[in-house]
Amino acid sequence: MTAPERPRLYLVAPAGIAPDDVLAALGGGDVAALELIAAVPGLIAAIQARGVAVLVRDDVAAARGADGVVLSEPDADVADARRALGPGAIVGACAATRHGAMVAGEAGADVLAFDNLDLLAWWAGTMVVPCLARGIATPADVAAAVAAGADFLAVDEAVWHATAGPADAIAALNEAVDRAWPS
């Protein structure tokens, strides 16, 4: 059996953010993926060049130039997104119930996002499809999500509105992951 990997940050960029701000935030340390609310021409390639996967929220057509799509509605059609993007694309889905999570997983989702840590813990302890904890804002949130079994930690407003700046917020959240992750 392979040991689990350290959970990684998943950064959600707000609509209308300046490309330079996104790239500066990525200077704060390890970020596995970045979710764009809307595709920004030229930004996707610049993010990918830094080794960060790019997912576009809900827009399957715009996701063709990215690494994939994340479907934010719990009942979104994962199978349709998978057919449209092909087997090489990442298809993420949000789940609000056990049944919804299982349906999305069976339809081909590569990662399941949860707002509820109890549901995430059930998924992480039962299924093999990676899971993402949404709404991570503080080191305490990081510790709770890591303890629940999250593979990815979605961070958004807390990073973009951090007094010290987004890069420092990313660095601090990565330090919190390191403290919470048993090494």
Steps between C-alpha positions, in 0.01 A plus 500: 500500500632844406516762772263793446649815357512834679184701429552789261345842458245567227467873436171651380549828313208745502347631180677805365828447684806645334727235347804651675327453837437132428861441395630687804284286731653185353837625625388413853574131469336172412168527316375192313229668298334830435129536430398791279144628525542614139775413254747783442685491167873454549471435872435126469830433320693719745360306797563164335860606431544519879394137537154583631191335349224737387130417531224725371180515702190366324601600144583179314570686174750737666660206681626358172810721526546419868571178687132448571178621651347506845122472509376707792139380508454175694278344231710606200543243225851364547458247218419778250808697607715187474369427149559859388852530644624145453683260728810717542321796659434546869131507589425617851156494657342637817296268719248581771388144584647150508276399213602802294867428565465137393310596185770755406777250572334230292450750216874560478583791733873519573454694824201568725462830687319522832391788722415257781800339675294212639397407146859546382628272781252230399611531136872499585460192718289309249588598142816538293407807295688798652305757700523874547388700804341833408497810718847480650595837649704447817764264641222345714302430180812340350548276804134388498503425125829310521366298794186422297712360218492775236739459209460864395410815695308769311598851604355819361394827670736451793791501256389789281408725796797415723662808653848365428405419142402185311850348475552527876154353561586202277828455688322511837237249390772267370672527839169407663477193275853402602407531869178301455645227276655209688848451360 
